[in-house]
Amino acid sequence: MTTLNDVSTHTPLIALIAGEDSGDQLGADLILALRERYPDARFVGIGGARMQAQGFESWYDIRELSLFGFSEVIRHLPRLLRLRRELIARLLKVQPAVVVGIDAPDFNLGLEQRLKHAGLKTVHYVSPSVWAWREKRAEKIGRSANRVLCLFPMEPPIYARHGIDARFVGHPLADRFAMISDRVGAREFLQLPQQAPILALLPGSRASELSRMGPVFIDAAMRVAGALPGLRIVIPAANPHMHAKLKDLLAKLPRDETAPLLLDGHAHEAMLAADVVLLASGTATLEAMLAKRPMVVGYRVAPASYRIARALKMLKTDVYALPNILARANGIDGELLVPEFMQDECTASHLAAATLALFQDSERRGYIVNAFEQLHRALRSGLDGHAGERAAAAIAELMDATDGG
């Protein structure tokens, strides 16, 4: 009898578990690529609007997994554990050909481990930051996943030291940004003056981030505006909820020529239009790097999360911004490409001073742009097709194998 998860008939049941907006985008690209191989496949699990637009059947709301930091996870732990138990039971009942956990490691790794031990094939898509955290974490990931799909080329060798099957599939953002950025076109699109100095401000895409960092980042930007005549500040809001919160913060500022321009989305265009970007640490720093824009990075986690990480000595890196980490991995030594200010160092005065220094040093900006082009090429090196296609190929190979390993 033919079943939904019979790969040989090209009608597999494929489970995807995505967390947050970035996971939803990865999942949507992956579904498109897997459908090229398995046109009649059925996709189930947890996903957002983008995945559902590709015919994905989401059993739960993706916002169930949209948490950040130790303290948020701990507060919601009973609900998350209950959800995971329900999901494991449901997946064991339907027996998918493969289960792909997309990011959300705090939730997905435990889920994958249980399913792998029960005999299902599991993939973890988006390696956690094994280069930043204690390397022993790689062994835990190997116990959870038959295969790990990595976005950065320095990650598979770390897993190889622990005998874990990890594949570099490339970062999807590296496919979406042109090697030579179009500043003129971006400014025309946003109706910004071509000759004005422009600062793009991105203080985080989550409400918790904005509450911690929004006032500090806006204060810093206004200090730069006070020292740099004619500066235009653009702030792209990640979604309508964030737009409303940013609007409330900006309402306290004077309505004059220094008033920031609040955008509905268009973060990529805002970065491309800018001379300098001031932003929170995270994936946005990679986007700014691929846009070839000099940047200043700041970040604050919840105080409880920071104390736990410090007390447990969990971090093994002294740099946090992805462009700085990639620069080290690619042999770009010397001064940090990106000034970064974490936790107590993330103050309006520090951010403003570093941002103004970049505006005033065109030679330094040129050096950074050249380095970012080099790093962009490294993320594409030796890869054919787009990241979703490469991820689908690695998953299909595992699905078609007689033994998940």
N, C-alpha and C positions, 0 to 999 in steps of 0.2 A: 504493500500500500504506500502511495506517495504521501509524504508529510510536508508541512510548511517549511521545516528546517532541512529538507533533503537538498543538499548543495548540488548534487549531480543533476537534478532536474532544473536547476537555475531558479528555484522558487524558495530560497532560504528565508527563514525568519531571523532577522538581525536585530539585536537589542542595542540601543544607544542610550547612555545616561549622561546628559549634559547639565552643567551648572553655569548659570549666568549668561549674559548676552554674548560674550566672546565664544563660549562653548556652543551656543545656538548657531552662530555663524559657521564654526568649524563643522558642526553636525550637518548643517544644510549642504555645505560643499561636499562633505563625505557621502551623503545620500545620493546627490547627483552623480558622483563618480562611481559609486557602487551600482547604481541602476544601469550604467553602461555595461556592466558585467552581468548583472542579475536583474533583467528588466521587470520580472514578476516578483521581486523580493518584497517582503512585508517588513516594515520598520516600526518597532515599538519601544517604549521605555519612558524616558523623561526628556522633553525638549520644548523649545519655545516656538514663537510664531514663524520664524524662518524655516525651521525643520518641518513644522506642520504644513507650511505652504508646499513642501516637497512630498506630501502624502504621508508624513510621519504620524503615528498614533501615540499621542502622549497620554500616559496613564495618570500622571500627576502634573501639577503646575510647576514649571521650572523655577519659579520664585521660591519654592520650598528649599532650594539648595543655594540661594543667593545670599550667602553669609560671608563674613570676612573677619579674620582675627580669632584668636583663642577665646576671648571673652564672649563674642557673639555666638560661637559654636557651643561653648559651655552652657550658655543661657538657653539655647534651643536643643540641647542634647537629647532629652527624653523624646521630643517629637521626631528628631532625626533618626534616632535608633528605632523607633516604632515604624517609621517610613521605610527604613532599610530592611527590617524584618519582613514587612509586607511585600516589598519589591523582590527580595530573595525568594520568598515562597512562590510568588507569581511566576518568576523566571524559571525556577526549577520545574514548575508545572508545565510550562509551554516548551521548555528545552530548545532555546534558540541555537542556531549554528555557531554564533559567536556573540559575546557581550563586550561592547566597547564603552569603557568609561572615559568620558571626555572631560579632562581637567577635574575640578572639584575633588582633589585627592583625599581630603579629610573624610568625605563620604564614600567615594568610589573605591578606594583601595581596600577598605574592609569588605565592601560588597564583592569586589572581584575575587578576593582571597577565598571567601566562602564558596563562591560559585566555581572557582578553579578546583578547589578541593572536592567539590561534588562532581567533577568531571566535565564541566563546560569549558570551552575555550574562551580565554579572556585577553583583552587588549587594553592597555592604558594609553590614551592618546593625549599628548602633552606631558612630557616628563616634568615632575616637580623639580624644583631648583636644587638638584643634587650638588651643584657646584657651589651653592651658597650655604647649604645645611650640611650637617654631619654626613659623611659619605656612606656610613652604615645604613642610611635610609634606602640606598639603592638595593640592598639585600631584601628589605621589607617589600619593596615594590616588585622585586623578582618573585617573591612568594605569592604575590597577588595576580600578576599578569604573565601570560605566556609570551607576550611580546609588548615592548614599550616603543611608542612612536615619538621621536624627538624632533623638536623644532629647531634646535641649534646644533651645529656640527661638533661642538666640544663635549656633547653629552654621551653619545654611544661609547667612547673609550672608557668613561667612568663605569658604565654598566659592564663592559667587557671584563674589567678587572674582577668582577664578582660573578662572571659566568652567565650573565643575563643577556637574552636576545633583545637588542635595542636597535632600531633603525632610524637614521636621519631622513626625514621626509621633507624638511624645509619649512620655513615659516610662511604662512599664507600672505602675510602683509608684504613680504619681499616680492611677491608676484604682483601686488596691486599698485605699488609705487614705481614710477618711471625712474630710471637711473639719473636723468637730468630733470630737475623739478621745474615747474612752470609758475614762477612767481607772478609774472604779468597776467597770465590767464586767471590765476586764483584771485588776484586783486580786482580784476574786471568782474568776475563772477560775484564777488562780495561787495562790489561798488565801493572799493576803497581807493584812495589816491595813490598813484604809482610812486610818487616821490617821498611820501611821508614815512617816517620810521614807524614800524608796526610791531606791537607785542601781542602774541597770542597767549592767553591765560587759561590754563586747564587745571583747576584745583581739585580734581577728582570726579569720578562718575557715580559714586554712591552717596546716599544721604549722610551716612556716618562719616565719610571722608570730608564732605562739604562742611559739616558742623564743626569738625576739628580744624580744618585747614582753610576754609573759605575766607573768613575774615583776615587771616594772616596773609594769604595770597593777594587779596584785593588791596590791603594796606600796602603791601610791597609794590604792587603795580602802580598805585597812586603816588608813591614816593618816587618811582622812576619817572612818572609823568611830570612831577614837579621839577625834576632836574633835566628833563629832555624836552625842549619846546617842540610842539607839533606832534607829539607821540599819539598814535591811535592804539587803543586797547580793544581787542576782540576776544569775546568769551563764548565758545561754543558749548551749549547745554546738551548733555548726553541724551536727555529725554524730556517730555513735558513736565514730569515731576521735578526734575533738577532745574528746569527753566524757571519754574515758579519759585523755588528756593533761592536761586541766584537773583531773581528779580527783587525779592524781598531784601537781600543783602545790599544790592546796588541802590535801592530806594533811599538809603541813608546818605548817599553821596550827592554833592552838588551837581545840578544839571547844567554843565558848561561844556566847553570844547574838550575837556579831559575825560568826560563821562564815557565809560566803556560801552562798546556795542555788543549787546547780548544776542547771540544767534540761536536759531532752532537747529541744532545739529551742525553739520558741515565742519566737523573737527579737522578733517584732512585739508579742506580748503583754507581754513584759518591758519593751520601750520604752514602750508605752502605760501600763503600771502605774507607771513611774518618775517621779520629780520631775526628775531629772537623769540624763543618760547619759554615761558615759565610754567612749570607743571609739576603735578604730583608723580611720585615714583610709580612704576607699573608699566603695563603694555604701551601706554601713551608715549613713554620715552623711546620705545622702539619705533613708533610711528613718526615721531619727530626726527629721529635719526634717518629713517628712510626718506623723509621729506627733505633731508639735508639741511636742517635748521639747527644752528647753535642753540643750546638750551641751558637752563638752570633748573635743578630738581630739588624738591623738598618733600618731606613726608613725616607724618606723625601717625603711629598706630595708637589704639586704645592703651592707656597707661598700664592696665593689667596685663595685656598681651605683651607689651614691651618688657615688663618686669619678669614675666615667666620665661621669655626667650633669653633674657640676660642671665637669670638665675640658673637655667638649665644649660647654659653655654651652647645653645643650639646653632648659632651662626658661626661659620668659619671664614666668612669673607669680610673685608674691611671696606668694600665698595658695594653699592646697592643698585645704581642705575644700570639698566641693561647695556647701554652703549659703552660704559666703562668696563663692564665685565667682558663684553665682546672684544673690546680693544685689547685687553690683557690676553685673551685667548688667541688673538691673531698677531701678537707680538708688537703691538703699538705701545711702546713704553713711554715713560716720562710722566709729565703732568697729566692729571686726569682730564679727559676730553670734556667731561661734563661736571661742573661744580655741583656738589650734592650736600644737602643739609638735612640731617635726620634727627627726629625727636626734639630734644631740647635745643639743638642747633638750628632748627627750622623756625626762624624768627623773621619778621618783616624786614628788619634792618639788614640781616645777612642776605636774604633773597634779593632785596633791592640793590644792594651794593654789587653783588655778583652779576645781576642782570644789566645794570648800568655799565659795568666794566666791559661786558661783551658788546654793547651798542657802541662804545667808544673805541674799540680795538678792531678795526677792519681786517688787519693782518691775522689776528687770532681767529676771527670768524672764517676767513679763507682756509686756514689750516684745518679747522674742524670740519668744514664742508668736504675737503679732500679726504680726510680720514673716514668720514661717514660714507662716501662713495666706495672706498676700499672695503668697508665692512658690509655694505650692501652687496657688493660682488661676491664676498665670501659666503653670504647666506644663499646665494644662487649657484655657487660653484659646483660643477659636475652633476647638476640636476636637470632632468628633462620633465616637461609637463608642469602642471601646477601642484601645489601641496596636497590638495584634495585627491588628485589622481594618484599621487605617490602613496598617500596613506591608504587609499582603497586597494592598491596593488599589494601592499604589505598585509592587509587584513584578508584579502582574497587568498593569498598564498597560505596563510594559516588555516583558513576555512577549508581549503581543498586538500590540506595535508591529512594523512590517515591518523596522525598522532599529533596532538596539540603541543607536545614537548613539555 
